[in-house]
Amino acid sequence: MSIKKNGSAVWQGGLKDGKGTVSTQSGVLSDVSYSFAKRFEGEGGSNPEELIGAAHASCYSMALSMILGEAGHTPERIATQATVSLEQDEGGFSITAIHLETRASVPGADDAAFQDAANKAKAGCPVSKLFNAEITLDAKLEG
């Protein structure tokens, strides 16, 4: 089975004075603006790192749901935040780490089983496999 999805970006101008838009195949994002100031200077708006974080958090949450389900535990709720670290280095900039923080309500699951599932999801999520960065995890079972 092969699934192909796409996102696209258009950039106009120089690095610091230019501007761009990003879109997704589904249309959920359509010509959303991004720029140097939005990425590096704290101006409001989107940037590649937050999009990567959203992709990773959503993929991880789905993977965790699958693994918990395979163990006989259907989660009521999984909330995940992925914090993407962009660091300047001698070659420019690199994404050096992603920290996943997930909170889940899973009736009947004990913490040991939850931690096992959480770590398996971190390793097995297709987006996790994509990155050449340290990926850390803080997982807590609620309720």
Disulfide bonds with the S-S distance in Angstrom:
none
